């Protein structure tokens, strides 16, 4: 999943970006309201972590304009202000959740997982396709009772496929959601990582779960 972090404090932005990448998110960083609005209009993010007090427009205004322009990615508002008035202001601007600084990264990760389970149709905490399961909270993957060890990027790719079972996902869609803004390679990186995944989650178990749809992309089948 791809997340936009909007934070003008360089040290905090770095902590958030590095932590989220360790959790297998693709992360872009914006340091001002203007950059944030450009990013959300150019890219289809799965979530936005938005500091309230950033160079103008501030986080409240960024959130309000996002919603006005039809951008509905879940937003977690971050702020050092913890009054009821500030929380109400953020939620009324269109934020989905509110986290007061200082906070534990573990809580941020849990709130992101909760918000991204609410997209379009409600998602279960543990994703399943036949006997294949993926738990975003513990970052574990199992085929039946057998645990499968994946790299961070392999986990992120499988997570995206399992979030949309039986849907055909194009290479460009997968790059958009699994790789971040800094990625400037070709679409064949998806083919490479799909091959890695098949070698770990399918072939050792005699399965054909991750399927190629020629000329269109990939899908994770629930009936194989």
N, C-alpha and C positions, 0 to 999 in steps of 0.2 A: 504494500500500500504506500501511496505517496502523500507526504505531509508537508505543509508549508509552516515554517517557524518564523514568526514576525517578532523580532526582538532587537532593539537598538544597542543594548549592552553587549559588546563583543564577547566578553567572557561567558556570560549567561547563554548567548546564542550558541557558542561552541559547545558548552556542556549539554545543552538540549539536543543539538544536532548529533553529537557523538553518542549520547545515550540512546536516542531513537534509532540510529543506525545499528547499534548493537542489538536492538530489538527487532531488526530486519525491516525497518521502514526505509523507504527512499525519502530523503529530506532535502528540501530547498530552504534557503534562508533569505528573508527580506529584512532590511534595517529601518525602513520608513513606511509610513502609510501609503505614500505614492507608489513605492516599489511593490508593496503588498497588493494594492489594487491592480497593478499591471499584471502581477503573477497570477492572481486568481481569475482574471479575465482570459489569460493566455493558456492556462493549464487546468486540467480537471483533477483537483485534489480530492483525496478521500477524507481529509480533515485539515483544519487550520488551528495552530496553537498561536494565539494572538495576544501580545502584551498590550495593555490598555494605554500606557503612556509612552508613545513613540512619536518621532517627528511627524508633523501634520501631513495628512489628517490623522488624528489619534485613533486608537483601536476601536473606540465606540463608533466613530464615523466610518471607519473602514468596514466594520460589520454591517452597519446600516446600508451603506452603498452596495455591498455585496448582495444583500437580500433584494434591494431595489432592482439590481441588474440580473436577478434570477440565478445567482450562485448560491447553492444550498448545501455546500459541504459543511459538515458539523464544525462548529467553532468552540474551542475552549478559550475563554478569556483569562489572561494572567494579569494580576495587579497586586501592588503592595497595599492598596486601599481595601479595607474590609468592612466598611459601613454598609448597612442595609441599602442606603441610597445608591451607593456605587454598584452593588450587586444587581439591584433592580434596573439601574441604568444599562448595565451590560446585557442583561437578559432581554430587556425591552428593545435594545438595538438589534437583537437577532441572535445573540450568542446562545449556544445550547448548554453550556456548562461554565462554571466559574471556579477558579482556583487561586487562592490567596498566597502570595509570596511571604515567607519562604515555604516551600512545599517539598515533599519527598518525590523523587523521580518515579518511584514505584507507584505512587498514587496517580501521577500523570499518565503512566502507561495503562493503568487499570481503567481510568476514565476514558482514554482514547479507545481502548478495546470495547468498552460499553457503548460509546457513541457510534463506532463504525459497525456495530452489530445491528444498528437501527436503519441502515440504508435500504430504501425501497421495500423489501420484505424483511421481517424480523429474522435475525440470524441467531442460531444457537451459539452457546459459548464454545462448544467443541464442534468442529466441522467434521462431517463424515461423508464418505462415498463408498458404499459397500463396507468392506472390512478395513478400509483406510481411514484413519482419523488424524486430525491435526488440532492441537490445543494451543491457541495463541498465548494463553496465560502462562503456561509452563514451557512453551516453545518446544513441545514434543510431538513427534510423528510416530504413528504405529500402524503396522499392517497386522491386524489381528492382535496377538499378544507380543509381537516382535517390535521392539523400538528401532527406528531408523534414524541415523544421525545425518543431518544435513548441514551444509554451510549456511551462513546468514542469507545469501542471495538465493540459494536453492529453496530455503524455507519460504522466503518472500514470494517467489514465483509459484510454489505449490499453494501457498495461502491464497493468492489471487485466483488461481484456477479453481480452488475448492470453494471460494466465495461465490462463484458463478457456475455451478455444475451444469453440464450439458449445454452450456452456451459456447458459441465459437468466439474466441478472443483473438483478435488480429495481433500480429507482431507489434504494430505501432501502439496498440492499446496496452500491451504488456510492458513495452518500454516506458510508456507514459506513467504506469502505475508501480513498476518495480524498480526502475532506474531513475535517478534524480536529474536535475537540470544540468549538472556538470557532465553528464554522459554525452559523448559526441561520436560514438562508434556507430557501426552499421547494425541493421536488424538481425544479422546472423548471430549476434550474441544470444538472442532468444533460442535459436536452434541449438546452440551449444549447451545452454543450461537445461533445455528440455531433454537433451540426450543424457546429461548428468542425472536428472531426476529419474528418467526411465531405468537407468542402470541401478538405481537404489530402491525405487518404490514399486516398480513393475516387474522387470525381468527376473529378479531372484525369486519371485513368487508366482511366476507363470501368468502374469496379468497383462492386460493391454488397456490400462485406464486412461493414460494420456495419449490422445489421438491427434494425428495430423489431419487437418481438413485442407486438402490441396488448394492452393491459391487463396485461402481465406485465413488460416491461422491454426490455433490449437483449441481443443476442448478436453475437459476431464469428464469422462463418461461414468455414470453411476450404475450402469448395468453390465460392467465387465469384471 
